[in-house]
């Protein structure tokens, strides 16, 4: 139903390979203290923080209800607001992120923490459940020490030995990280690698964390051939099934992996580029192909894919990502 379009993969990879060195030179180390722990923070706290924040990093805005607020005179939107509030909590009460506290978290605690005035993330009850599950299993399976997740994985994302588990396999113990396409798991691995607490040995097993932004860009670039029935659902803005969602995202995950390999980019670095592009330039409904504002994806106010993208070339209308609303996978 969802098949990689290798000709398009090659075109996109060739376009990116020309910019590889420039893209690699601007890697985010996730040290901005507005959002992330200070550089001198101990490894266990760093892992605990990102483990909790990524667990809740899904579906923050809904149609007509953006998760957006002003804090200290600055406007924060979506994940920026989530991580800003996370860092404020870490500064105020570091023990909040410890397993024994996570086990007791309620819907009320989530709302008190993540609501700004009347602006709240959707499904606070689900987010509370995910954190309770995370805290309980960290205590039972890992002695309450998040660092053991990395240590027991032996710095491998995946392990094919029956006696060992890779980092991704360990994360599947938790409800928050049970996405078959491993979006949150790969995002967490990216954060921890950049912060120097996870030295990934099997780079060939890296994959981009596929969310709605990466799907939208991939569909517009026609990196995959989508089953006709799914395509009709997308064009009509109808909800897809969980299996259809998995089909779309896993095909695009592997397509982007092919792009990364052929362009010489690390999958996680490619994700930096694509995620920013999806938020700023290749936006829903009206992508800014010719008036790109800023970021790695912009060259002289033009999107770097403008000359090869069917949408940028005005060959195809700007298709949006598929509709799959009620999920904590991404």
Beta strands, then each sheet from edge to edge (+ up, - down):
strand 1: 2-4
strand 2: 68-71
strand 3: 74-77
strand 4: 224-226
strand 5: 298-299
strand 6: 302-303
sheet 1: 1+ 4-
sheet 2: 2+ 3-
sheet 3: 5+ 6-
end
